[in-house]
């Protein structure tokens, strides 16, 4: 990487938090009376990462989806601690990045309540100096605004900022904001989808991020 990286931003769901099953179960529960019987996880996965209201409108065909969103959030909160965990090596890599002086932030289309709950639950909240949620923006990803807000809060230069994500909207927002886009190969959407969206780099293990931003992996692996 040509520029020295000073800032790393992360999407939340599917990138650093494994909330995949929680999200799928929440959708299936909330939509059970509004979609065909054959509606399943394969219909949900492609749009994961988009704003919840937009997804519910697309799936249900309804304009007012407030009652469906409420049902989703009820089950999402109820099952949260049972189904949420960090992806492998996420806490260790975040600790190493933080210890090395790299500024860290989260840019998500989730609401702040569940964003902060997830970060606290897996023990990584203290590493994040900026948390930008759907509640904080006028234009969610794929618009660059959420990434731009996080960079402004962190005093970051786009050319020295990495944005890591698991969905097309993450990559699009990252590229539009002028940051270095990094896809995660563990995305349910598939590595090829992220490459086609314009991801500049791809990591298959969170530890690869250390090398990508110019840090050695050795100290982490010796622990």
C-alpha positions in Angstrom: 0.0 0.0 0.0 1.5 3.3 -1.1 0.2 5.6 1.7 0.8 5.1 5.4 -2.5 4.0 6.9 -3.5 6.0 10.0 -7.2 5.0 10.2 -9.2 1.8 9.8 -13.0 1.8 9.6 -15.1 -1.3 9.8 -18.6 -2.3 8.9 -20.2 -4.2 11.8 -22.5 -7.1 10.8 -20.8 -9.8 8.8 -17.5 -8.0 9.0 -16.3 -8.0 12.6 -19.4 -9.3 14.3 -20.8 -12.6 13.2 -24.5 -11.7 13.4 -25.4 -13.6 10.2 -27.7 -16.1 11.8 -29.3 -13.5 14.1 -30.2 -11.3 11.1 -31.6 -14.2 9.1 -33.7 -15.5 11.9 -35.0 -12.0 12.7 -36.0 -11.5 9.0 -37.7 -14.9 8.8 -39.7 -14.3 11.9 -40.7 -10.7 11.1 -41.7 -11.5 7.5 -43.5 -14.8 8.0 -47.0 -13.4 7.2 -45.8 -11.2 4.3 -43.7 -13.4 2.0 -44.3 -16.6 0.1 -43.7 -19.9 1.9 -40.6 -20.6 -0.1 -38.9 -17.3 1.0 -35.7 -18.2 2.7 -32.1 -17.2 3.7 -31.0 -17.2 0.0 -33.4 -14.3 -0.6 -32.2 -12.4 2.4 -28.4 -12.7 2.0 -27.9 -10.5 -1.1 -29.4 -7.4 0.5 -27.8 -7.8 3.9 -26.0 -4.5 4.7 -28.7 -2.3 3.2 -30.9 -0.2 5.6 -33.5 -2.3 7.4 -36.6 -0.3 6.3 -35.5 -0.5 2.6 -35.1 -4.3 2.9 -38.5 -4.8 4.5 -40.2 -2.6 1.9 -38.5 -4.7 -0.9 -39.4 -8.1 0.7 -43.0 -7.2 1.8 -44.0 -4.9 -1.1 -45.4 -2.5 1.6 -44.6 1.2 1.9 -45.3 1.4 5.7 -43.2 -1.4 7.3 -43.0 0.0 10.8 -44.8 -3.0 12.3 -42.5 -5.5 10.5 -39.4 -3.5 11.6 -40.8 -3.6 15.2 -41.2 -7.4 14.9 -37.7 -7.8 13.6 -36.2 -5.7 16.4 -38.1 -7.6 19.0 -36.7 -10.9 18.0 -33.3 -9.4 17.2 -32.9 -8.1 20.7 -34.3 -11.2 22.3 -31.8 -13.6 20.6 -28.9 -11.1 20.4 -26.6 -12.6 23.1 -27.3 -16.1 22.1 -26.3 -15.7 18.5 -23.7 -12.9 18.3 -20.0 -13.4 18.5 -16.9 -11.8 17.0 -15.3 -13.4 14.0 -12.0 -15.2 14.6 -9.1 -12.9 15.7 -11.2 -9.7 15.6 -10.5 -8.7 19.2 -6.8 -9.5 19.0 -6.3 -7.6 15.7 -8.3 -4.6 17.0 -6.2 -4.5 20.1 -3.0 -4.6 18.1 -4.2 -1.8 15.7 -5.2 0.3 18.7 -2.0 -0.3 20.5 -0.1 0.8 17.4 -1.8 4.1 17.3 -4.1 3.5 14.4 -7.5 5.2 14.8 -10.5 2.9 14.6 -14.2 3.4 13.9 -17.4 1.6 12.9 -19.7 2.6 10.1 -22.9 0.6 10.0 -26.5 0.7 8.8 -27.7 -0.6 12.1 -29.3 1.6 14.7 -27.2 2.8 17.6 -28.8 0.7 20.3 -27.9 -2.7 18.8 -24.6 -1.4 17.4 -23.4 -0.4 20.9 -24.8 -3.6 22.4 -22.9 -5.8 20.0 -19.6 -3.9 20.4 -19.9 -4.1 24.2 -21.0 -7.7 24.2 -17.9 -9.0 22.4 -15.6 -6.6 24.3 -14.4 -4.3 21.5 -16.3 -1.1 22.2 -13.3 0.6 23.8 -11.2 0.3 20.7 -13.6 2.4 18.6 -13.1 6.1 18.6 -16.0 6.8 16.2 -19.3 4.9 15.8 -21.5 6.0 12.9 -24.9 4.4 12.7 -28.1 4.7 10.7 -29.3 7.2 13.3 -26.4 9.6 12.6 -26.8 10.1 8.8 -29.1 11.5 6.2 -27.8 9.1 3.5 -26.7 5.6 4.6 -24.3 3.4 2.7 -23.8 3.0 -0.3 -23.6 6.8 0.0 -20.2 8.0 1.2 -21.7 10.2 4.0 -21.3 7.7 6.9 -17.7 7.0 6.0 -17.1 10.8 5.6 -18.6 11.5 9.0 -16.4 8.9 10.7 -13.3 10.3 9.0 -14.2 13.8 10.1 -14.7 12.6 13.7 -11.3 10.9 13.6 -9.5 13.7 11.7 -8.6 11.2 9.0 -7.3 11.7 5.5 -9.2 9.5 3.0 -6.0 8.4 1.3 -4.7 7.1 4.6 -7.9 5.4 5.6 -9.0 1.8 5.1 -12.7 0.8 5.1 -13.3 -2.9 5.7 -16.7 -4.5 4.8 -18.6 -7.6 3.7 -21.2 -6.1 1.4 -21.4 -4.2 -1.9 -22.6 -1.1 -0.1 -19.5 -1.1 2.1 -17.2 -1.2 -0.9 -19.2 1.4 -2.8 -19.3 3.8 0.1 -15.5 3.3 0.8 -14.6 4.0 -2.8 -16.9 7.0 -3.1 -15.3 8.5 0.0 -11.8 8.0 -1.4 -10.7 5.4 1.1 -8.9 2.1 0.5 -11.7 -0.5 0.3 -11.0 -3.9 1.8 -13.5 -6.9 1.4 -13.7 -9.8 3.8 -13.7 -13.2 2.1 -15.9 -14.6 4.9 -18.8 -12.5 3.6 -22.0 -14.5 2.9 -22.2 -12.7 -0.4 -19.0 -14.2 -1.6 -15.6 -12.9 -2.4 -16.3 -12.5 -6.1 -19.2 -10.2 -5.4 -17.0 -7.8 -3.4 -14.3 -7.9 -6.0 -16.8 -7.0 -8.7 -18.1 -4.1 -6.6 -14.5 -2.7 -6.7 -12.8 -3.9 -3.5 -9.1 -2.8 -3.7 -8.0 -5.6 -1.4 -9.4 -8.9 0.0 -8.5 -10.5 3.3 -9.3 -14.1 4.2 -8.3 -13.9 7.8 -8.6 -10.8 10.0 -4.9 -11.0 10.9 -4.0 -10.2 7.2 -5.2 -6.7 8.0 -2.2 -6.1 10.1 0.2 -6.6 7.2 -2.0 -4.7 4.9 -1.8 -1.5 7.0 2.0 -1.9 7.5 2.2 -3.7 10.9 4.0 -7.0 11.5 1.9 -10.1 12.3 4.5 -11.6 14.5 3.7 -9.9 17.8 0.0 -11.0 17.5 0.9 -14.6 16.6 3.3 -15.0 19.5 0.6 -14.3 22.1 
